[in-house]
Amino acid sequence: MNTMLVKLHVKLQDLMNREEGQDLVEYALVVALVAFGATAALHTLGVGLNSVFTNISSTLASAY
């Protein structure tokens, strides 16, 4: 029983010390940050374009 607990402890320590999955998590965080920034930028761009086209539409409507 005692050796089984020691083996389990060694296996858990080995899993905790592995660094293979850290790169994947870091890349996922970078991708999420870029996606969030792109979404915010596109939202701002969309609002700006909407106001520009609204101004163009009202100018054309008043000209005719």
Buried (B, 14 or more C-beta within 10 A) or exposed (E): EEEEEEEEEEEEEEEEEEEEEEEEEEEEEEEEEEEEEEEEEEEEEEEEEEEEEEEEEEEEEEEE
